[in-house]
Amino acid sequence: MDVGGVREWLSRRVAPPPDPGLDAFRDAIGALSLDGVVVGYVASRVDVFWGLGRPTGLQECLWLYFHYLDDPDGNAERRRLWEEDYPPWALRPELENGSFHDHDREATYAFRWLEGAAGREAFDLIGLDDAASS
């Protein structure tokens, strides 16, 4: 069975039209900073999935990869985190407003999108290609 073909067919048949409000998150990367110093990055990708909010079809969601440059407490698992966000959004509004509060680290970071050469360099630095892990 061609899973990719089935997924493509489902996306054309039952997926909602792309939400233009998510365009900034499509295969993108941004920087997290604290007191003006970059301390990490957030790579993002928009995908579709079956969810409880839309049981008869697909809906869009965000995959966010948080990559911190430091490892202050020796917990490598907390240095690189994957998060999923979908309606009703939890992380999306924070990032859209230019900040992110990490409850595990008890810190609020400034957030800004990176584009062009700066974005490509950030993807390279964290070990992802410029299509947010495709």
C-alpha positions as CSV (number, residue, x, y, z in Angstrom):
1,M,0.0,0.0,0.0
2,D,1.3,3.4,-0.9
3,V,0.9,5.3,2.3
4,G,2.1,8.6,0.8
5,G,-0.5,8.3,-1.9
6,V,-3.3,7.6,0.6
7,R,-2.1,10.5,2.7
8,E,-2.1,12.8,-0.3
9,W,-5.6,11.7,-1.4
10,L,-6.9,12.2,2.1
11,S,-5.3,15.7,2.3
12,R,-7.0,16.7,-0.9
13,R,-10.4,15.2,0.0
14,V,-10.8,16.0,3.7
15,A,-8.1,18.5,4.8
16,P,-9.2,22.1,5.4
17,P,-7.6,24.7,3.2
18,P,-4.3,25.9,4.6
19,D,-4.7,28.5,7.3
20,P,-2.8,31.6,6.2
21,G,-2.3,32.4,9.9
22,L,0.1,29.5,10.1
23,D,2.2,30.6,7.2
24,A,5.0,32.0,9.4
25,F,5.3,28.5,10.9
26,R,5.7,26.6,7.6
27,D,9.2,25.1,7.5
28,A,10.6,28.0,9.6
29,I,13.0,28.6,12.4
30,G,13.3,31.3,15.1
31,A,15.7,32.3,17.8
32,L,15.0,32.2,21.6
33,S,16.9,34.8,23.6
34,L,17.3,35.8,27.2
35,D,18.6,39.3,28.0
36,G,19.5,39.8,24.3
37,V,21.6,36.6,24.1
38,V,20.5,33.8,21.8
39,V,20.0,30.7,24.0
40,G,18.2,28.4,21.6
41,Y,16.1,27.9,18.5
42,V,12.6,26.8,17.6
43,A,12.1,25.0,14.3
44,S,8.5,24.6,13.1
45,R,6.5,22.8,10.5
46,V,2.8,22.7,9.7
47,D,1.3,19.3,9.2
48,V,-2.2,17.8,9.0
49,F,-3.6,15.2,11.3
50,W,-6.9,13.6,12.4
51,G,-8.0,15.1,15.7
52,L,-10.8,15.3,18.1
53,G,-11.5,18.8,17.1
54,R,-12.4,17.7,13.6
55,P,-13.4,14.0,13.8
56,T,-14.7,13.8,10.2
57,G,-11.5,15.2,8.6
58,L,-8.0,16.4,9.0
59,Q,-6.9,19.6,10.7
60,E,-3.6,21.5,10.7
61,C,-1.2,21.3,13.6
62,L,2.3,22.5,14.4
63,W,5.4,20.5,15.1
64,L,7.9,22.5,17.1
65,Y,11.4,21.5,17.8
66,F,13.0,23.4,20.7
67,H,16.8,23.2,20.7
68,Y,18.6,24.9,23.6
69,L,22.3,25.7,23.3
70,D,22.9,25.0,27.0
71,D,22.4,22.1,29.3
72,P,22.3,23.8,32.7
73,D,21.2,20.8,34.8
74,G,22.8,18.0,32.9
75,N,19.5,16.7,31.5
76,A,20.2,16.3,27.8
77,E,16.6,15.3,27.1
78,R,15.5,18.8,28.1
79,R,18.0,20.4,25.7
80,R,16.1,19.1,22.6
81,L,12.3,18.8,22.8
82,W,9.6,18.1,20.2
83,E,6.2,19.7,21.0
84,E,2.9,19.4,19.1
85,D,0.4,22.2,19.1
86,Y,-3.1,22.2,17.6
87,P,-6.4,24.0,18.2
88,P,-7.1,25.2,20.7
89,W,-3.5,26.5,20.4
90,A,-1.3,26.6,23.5
91,L,2.2,27.5,22.1
92,R,1.3,29.3,18.9
93,P,-0.1,32.5,20.5
94,E,3.1,32.9,22.6
95,L,5.4,32.6,19.7
96,E,3.2,34.9,17.6
97,N,3.5,37.5,20.3
98,G,7.3,37.2,20.4
99,S,7.9,35.3,23.5
100,F,7.9,31.8,25.0
101,H,7.6,30.7,28.6
102,D,9.4,27.4,29.3
103,H,7.8,26.0,32.5
104,D,10.5,23.4,33.0
105,R,13.3,26.0,32.9
106,E,11.1,28.6,34.7
107,A,12.2,31.3,32.1
108,T,10.5,33.5,29.6
109,Y,12.4,34.0,26.4
110,A,12.1,36.5,23.6
111,F,11.3,34.9,20.2
112,R,11.9,36.1,16.7
113,W,11.8,34.4,13.3
114,L,15.0,34.0,11.3
115,E,15.0,34.2,7.5
116,G,17.5,33.9,4.7
117,A,21.1,33.1,5.5
118,A,20.5,33.4,9.3
119,G,17.7,30.8,9.1
120,R,19.8,28.4,7.1
121,E,22.7,28.8,9.5
122,A,20.4,28.1,12.4
123,F,19.0,24.9,10.8
124,D,22.6,23.8,10.2
125,L,23.6,24.5,13.7
126,I,20.8,22.5,15.3
127,G,21.3,19.6,12.8
128,L,18.0,20.0,10.8
129,D,17.7,20.8,7.1
130,D,15.9,23.9,6.1
131,A,12.6,22.1,5.7
132,A,12.2,21.6,9.5
133,S,13.1,18.0,9.6
134,S,11.3,16.8,6.5
